[in-house]
Amino acid sequence: MPPDAGILIVDDHEDTLYALESALTPLGYRLARATSGDQALKQVLRGHVGLLLLDVRMPGVGGLDVVRYMRRVAQTQHIPVILITGFGIDHDLSATAFRLGVADVVTKPVDPWTLRTKVRYLYDTHQHHLALQRELRELRARTREHAQDPPRPGLPHPDPPAPPDQHTPQHAAQHAAQHGAQKGAHAGERAGTRAGEREELHRDRT
């Protein structure tokens, strides 16, 4: 959907087109008009329609026929549609409209404030959804490109390996064994020294 997508108003009566345009002008969206179902389909297929305000009964191709065709085409099947009728809303019309994914059905004469509220919500929600879809496609494309890149050679870690933990049980046992061996060696040396001193004293006395 191009960023300049606007609202297409479709009705075969000039006075209704004027009233609907007057009601929607304060929203600031780009407005376009069509006076038949055929004209509406041509404009929708050009890809510049973000919401369709569509009369139910028109000569030739009616509003429901336009919606049926739109729902079969990928580029138009998610465009929000508001149907307008001047003959009241009966059960069959409501059932058919909502089965085709119509957002709402309103009756003439249309309350301007209510219409603006519905149109603003539907249009902005649809544009936000399209923006999220574009972002998702771009993210998937970048992910595929990244997956196709050749792997980079590994680099050495900038930090030297950490020394072994001085408080592990294994290190404590090794330290204790080394300390015991050193104490034993020192004790043996002292014992040998005392024995030599006693032997030398004995010789001096004799």
Secondary structure by P-SEA (a helix, b strand, c coil): ccccbbbbbbcccaaaaaaaaaaacccccbbbbbccaaaaaaaaaaccccccccccccccccaaaaaaaaaacccccccbbbbbbcccccaaaaaaaaaacccccccccccaaaaaaaaaaaaaaaaaaaaaaaaaaaaaaaaaaaaaccccccccccccccccccccaaaaaaaaaaaaaaaaaaaaaaaaaaaaaaaaaaaaac
